[in-house]
Amino acid sequence: MSGNENTEKQGNRPDNPGGAFGNGRVISYNLPEGERPGGMKVRYKLRIATGKRAREIDARQAAVIMEVLQWLSQHPRQS
């Protein structure tokens, strides 16, 4: 595989300079040793989207939340 093919697979083409999240930030957080489940290392990575990508994600999340709320209203919990 040539270097150019490898670069294209990583999303670093001129028409897509930052990959899937070119206009956002990435925040990483490692859980402290005392808070790890069973001693396992845990790392959270949050990708912050902005602009058009953020609006698309917001719309998708709103649709899913509405679907869940509709399902919950049609299937009341019996105690």
Rosetta blueprint (number, residue, H / E / L):
1 M L
2 S L
3 G H
4 N H
5 E H
6 N H
7 T H
8 E H
9 K H
10 Q L
11 G L
12 N L
13 R E
14 P L
15 D L
16 N E
17 P L
18 G L
19 G H
20 A H
21 F H
22 G L
23 N L
24 G L
25 R E
26 V E
27 I E
28 S E
29 Y E
30 N E
31 L L
32 P L
33 E H
34 G H
35 E H
36 R L
37 P H
38 G H
39 G H
40 M L
41 K L
42 V L
43 R E
44 Y E
45 K E
46 L E
47 R E
48 I E
49 A L
50 T L
51 G H
52 K H
53 R H
54 A H
55 R H
56 E H
57 I H
58 D H
59 A H
60 R H
61 Q H
62 A H
63 A H
64 V H
65 I H
66 M H
67 E H
68 V H
69 L H
70 Q H
71 W H
72 L H
73 S H
74 Q H
75 H L
76 P L
77 R L
78 Q L
79 S L
